[in-house]
Amino acid sequence: MRPANDENQVRGLIQKHAVTIIASGILGFTIWQATTTYNMSLQMVRQTEKVNSIEQRLGDFRVLMNSRYRKEDAERDLRLRDEQIRSIRRRLDQIENKDRKKGE
């Protein structure tokens, strides 16, 4: 009966070690998963801060660009200036024509 008893002891030892190995594996996986989740949450916080910073810079840039003298503004101002010049020329021509008629 001794060989059967030895076999049972060996099986018992193998089962104990297998349970220990499996428990160690599960514990290792759980620690890895917790560490990975924590690191990912830290990365998310960093990325969120970067995005917020970029949004702030973009908003500042938009404000800066809105306060600049743009091409469209220059074209509008040139059209207004040209219209004023034409208006002054017409008035000057009218005045000169009146003076000519008086002199005749």
Residue, then its C-alpha position, 0 to 999 in steps of 0.5 A: m500500500r505504500p506506493a499508493n500512499d506515495e502517489n497520493q502524497v505526490r499528487g497532493l504536493i503537485q496540487k498544492h504547488a499548482v494552486t500556489i503557482i496559479a494564485s501567484g499568476i492571478l495575483g501578478f496579473t491583478i497587480w499588472q492590471a492595477t498598475t496599467t490602469y493607474n498609469m493610463s489614468l495618469q496619461m489621460v490626465r496629462q493628455t487632458e491638460k495638453v489639450n486644454s493648453i492647446e485650446q487656450r492657445l488657439g483661443d488666444f490666437r483667434v483673438l489676436m488674429n481678429s484684432r489684426y488688419r486683414k486683407e479684406d479690411a485693406e481692400r474695404d478701406l481702399r474702396l472707401r478711399d477711392e469713392q471719396i476721391r471720386s466724390i471730391r473730384r465730382r464736387l471740384d468739377q462742379i465748382e470749376n464748371k460754375d466758375r467757368k459759367k460765371g466768367e463767361 
